[in-house]
């Protein structure tokens, strides 16, 4: 019997770093959960919960970019506002990587400027793990030296 949206969200909310002690098993669990989520009506209702997973476990390896990022990117046009809010609360490697991926595909100068400013904000955010600040600095350098798409 298919599980409810609430049951799926509860499993995302229950994830903890030790679930990824075996990284492959943890990522496999994320794929199972994200597949279940995407089979639900209006999966975008889970966007805040997915970003909460990033923020709750900023140093946990959950794939590169992994099932959470791939799932969020399937909801283009609906996740970006929450991405910005997540970066403002607690920048993480995965969220910062998502900003870089947006920049890689963005041609509009105003959008590029907005997301570059967001990377700069993340690079200096006191709640960001050092790895996230370092990653943001690296992406800033990369984006400053590449031509717009």
N, C-alpha and C positions, 0 to 999 in steps of 0.2 A: 504494500500500500504506500503510495507517495506520501512523503512527509510534508508538513505545512510550512509556510513561509516562516512562521514563528519558531518552529523547531530548527530550521536551517540557521536562522539568525542566532539562536541560542548556542548552536555549535560553533559559529564564528566567535561569539563572545566568550566562549569557554576555552578557546585556544590559548596555550601558554608556551613559553620558550622551550620547555622540556619536550613538547610534542615534536620539536624539530631537532632533538638530539641526534636522531637518524634523519638527516636532511631529506633524503629521498622519500622516506615514509611520510614526513610532514608535508612535503610538497604534493605527494600523492593525495593526502587527505584534503589539501586545499583544492586540488582539481576535482575531487568528488563533490566537495561542498559548492564550488563555483558552478559545476555542471548542474547540480540540483537547483541552485539559485536561478540560473538562466532559463530553466524549464518552468519557472514560476511566472504567473502574470505580474507585470510591472516589477521586474527585478531591480529597477533603479531605486526602489524604496530602501534597498540595502546599502546604498552608496555610503552613507555616514558610518555604518557598521564596518564596512571594508576599510575605510580610512582609519577607524579606531583600532583595527588590528595592526596597521602600520605603526601607529603612535604608541600602542601598548607594548610592542615588541620591536623597537627600532634597531636593535643589534642582532636580531634573529634572521638567519639566511632563509628566505622564503622563495627563492628562485630568482633568476636574472633574465628578464624582468619577472617572470613567474606568473602563476595563475591569477593572482589578485589584480595585477596590472593589466593582464590580457582581458580579464573580465570587465574591469572598469573602462578600458578603451573600447569595448564593444558598445558602451553606452555613451559614445561621443555626443557632446552637446548637453549632456545631463550630469556629468561628473565634475566638470571643470570648476564650478563654484566651490564645491566641497574640497577639491584639491587645494585651492587657494586658502580656504579656511584651515585646512589641515597644516599647510606650511606655516600659517600664522601662529597656530597653536604649538606645533612641535614638528619641525622639519625632520624628515627621515630620508634615508638613502633611496627607498623606493619612490617616495613622493617627489623628491628632487629629480630622480631619473625620469619620472613622468613629465616634469616640466621640460627637461631637456628634449624628450621625444616630441613634445608639442613644438618646441622651437625648431627642431629638425624639419618639421612639416609645415611651418608657418611662413607665409610670404608677406603678410600684411605688416607694414612697419610698426603700426601702433600696437598690434598684438605681440610682435617680437619685443618691443620696448617693455610692455607690461610684464611679460614672462622673464625677461632679463632682470628687471627690477625685483621680481619675486625671487630669482636665484640670488641676487645680491642680499636681499633681506634674509634668506635662509642661511647664507654664508656667515652671517654675523649673529644669528639668533642664539641667545644664551641657553635655550632649552634643547637645542639640537646637539646630538652626539657629535663628537669630534669627527667621526667618519663622515657624517652628513655635511658638516661645514666644509670639510676638505673636498668632498665630492662636488658641492656647489661651486667652490672656487675653481675646480678643474673644468666644470661645464661652462662657467663664465669665460674662462680662457679659451676653451674650444670654440664656443659660439662667437667670441670676438674675432677669431681668426678664420672663420669659414664664411663663405659667401652665402647670402640668403638664397633659399631654394628657388 
